[in-house]
Each structure stands twice: as C-alpha cells, then as structure tokens.
Amino acid sequence: MTSNASASDRILGSLGTADGKGVVHLEDLFDTPIDDVWAALTEREHLAVWYGELHGDLGPGGEYRARLHASGWEGTGRIEEFEAPRHFLIATTMDGDDPSEGAFEVTLAADGDRTVVVWEERGMPVEHLAAYGAGIQVHVEDLGAYLAGRGRCDADARWQELSPAYDELAATVG
C-alpha cells in the first residue's frame, strides 16, 4: 500500500531528457516487503491483474509481447538485466505506425518492512513527455493499489487529474 498515492495532488514523477529523448522518473514508498513487490513486478499472474497481459519469456534474457491495461500500450520487451529482488532493465519497442524504442527500469530497496520503488522509463518523444509522465504514474499507482488489495483505478479519469501537473513539469524541460 502506498502512503497516499491516489491523492489527486500527489505527483510521484520528474521529467527530463537524455540524448534528445524523454525520461520519466518516479519514486514511491510501498508498505509492503520487497519480495512481495518483486513478485508483483515480475510474475505473470500478478502482472495480469494490475499491469497488463504479457506473453513470452519473463525471465532473464527473455522476450515478451505486452498490452498494458491502463495506457493501452502495446509492444515488445527484452529483459536486459534481472537481479532479483532488486533491479530489472527492459528494452522496449512500441507497436504502431511510428514504432519507438525505449527502456523501462525498476529498482527496489528495502526500508524495513516497506519498499522504495524507483521506476524510470526512457526513450519517448519529448513532445509527449507530460502524457507519458501521467500514464506511468497511473501504472505505479495501480501497483500500489494491487499490493494493498484494491483494484486498478479508472485510468482515463486519473490521467486527466494528473495531466495538468505533468504539463507544468514538461514546460520546464529544456
């Protein structure tokens, strides 16, 4: 369970750029032990509930195809780094008319019986940085809800709530 992740004014992320592409960096603290957070992030049966449908190999070096619940993102992932229960890095390719490549990295740190989650995605077009920021926060909040035994949020409504703050953050990215 997160401390207050669903509060409409709570922004978990920061936005930036690297190599001309967008970067979304989010951090949150979950009142859940690290092994439970790791399982929710890496095991198909957990991911299917809160994140999306993944088909393929979810182990180290594996490749999979995904469709995410909240954002509708569809594409493929290749697991580049996998250090249970603390870190993974996935190279992603989005489907569509203008396929894009990026990376998705999660790092976990135990804080007693709680877990600090650092979630970073890189490689999106800078002009869409605010939308990605809001969307990725929805995914992180859905993770928190799942860990607390609650269902996913209304992703469209939550995205609308978060968008103005992420628009402001994106306006400061140079």
N, C-alpha and C positions, 0 to 999 in steps of 0.2 A: 504494500500500500504506500502511495506517496503521501507526503505530508499535506499537500494542498494542490495537487497538480490540476484539478479540474476547475479551480477558481478562474473566472474569465479574465482576470487581470494578471495572472501569473505567466510570465514569459520565461521559458527554460533556455532559449537559444541565443546565440550570437551569430552574426553573418559576416562573411569576409570573402576574399578571393585568394587564389593561388594559381599561378600560371595562366591567368586570364579566365579562369573558370570559378564558379561559385562554390563556397564552402559554408555548410550549416553545422554548427557545433552546439550540442545540447548536453546539459548535465542535470541529473536529478538524483534524489536520495530515496530509496525504497526501504520500507520497514519489513524487509524480507532477507533471509540469509542468502549469501552469494550462490550457493549451489542451486537453490530454487530459482533464482533469477537466470542463472546459466541454462538451466533446463528449459525455462520458458522461451529463451532466445535461440536454442539450438535443437530442440526435439520437435519433430514434425507434429505430434499430437497436440502439443501446447501451441505451437505456431498457428495451426489451423484454426484455433479458437479466437485468438486475439489479433493476428497479423495478416495471414493470408494462406493461400494454397500453394504449396511448394511440391514439385515433383522432380525426383532425381536424387543424387547423392549429396547428403548434407554433412558428410564427414570431411576431414582434412583432405584438401586437394580435389574435392568433389565439385560437380557442376549440377545446377538445377534450373528449373523454369519456375517462375512465380507470377502470381496475380494477387496483389495486396487488397485487403478489404477496404480500408479507409480511403485510400487515394485512387484505387483502380489501376495503379502502376502495373505494367506487365513487361516482363523481360527475363533475362537470364543472369545467373550469378555463378562465379567461380571462387571457391574458398581458397584464398591465397595464404592465410595464416590462421592457425587454430590452436590456441593454448588454453585448454580447459583448466580451471573455470574462470579465466581472467580476460581473454582477448581473442577477437577474431577480426579478420580483414577480408572483405569480399569485393572482387572486381565485378562490376555490373554493366550490363548492356540493356538499354531500354528499347522495346519494340516500337514500331510506328514508322511514319513517313520520314521522320528525321531522327534515326536512331542515335542515341548518345551513350557514351561510356563514362563511367564514374567509379567511385569506390564508396564503400559503406564499412565503417569501422566501429566496433564497440569494445570498450574497456571497462571492466568491473573491478572494484576494490571493496574489500570487506571493511565495515566500520562497526565492529561488534556484531550484533545480530542484524544489522542493516547493510545495505549495499549501495555504493555510489556507482551510478551508471553514467559513463561518458559515451555519447553517440555522435558520430561525425560522418557526414556524407559530403563527398567532393565530386566535382566534375559537371555540375549543372550549369546551364547558361546563366550568366549574371543577371540578365533582364528578368529571369524567373525566380530569383533568389528568395524574394519575400514569400511567394507561393510555396516553394519548397520548405522554407522555414516553418510556416504554419502547418503544412502537411506532415512534416517529420515530427513536430511536436504532438500532433494528433496520434501518431503511432506510439510515441513514448508514453503518452497519457493512457492509451489503450493497454500498453504493457502493465502500467501501474494498476489500472482497473482490474486486469486479469489476475495479477498477483494478490489483489485484495478480495478476490472472489466476486467481482462485479463484471457486468457486460461492457462491451465496447460502447463508446459514445456515439451520438449522431454526428458522424464525421463532417457532413456538409455544414451543419449548424456551428460546430466547434471551429471549423476552418474559417467561417465568416466572423466569428468572435475574435479569432487570433489575427486575422489578416491586417487590420489597421496598425497594430503594433509592429508586425513584421514589415509592413510597408515603410513605417518610420525608420526601422533599423536599416532596411535596404537603401533608403535615401542617403544614409551616411557612409555607405560603402563606396570607396573611390576607385 
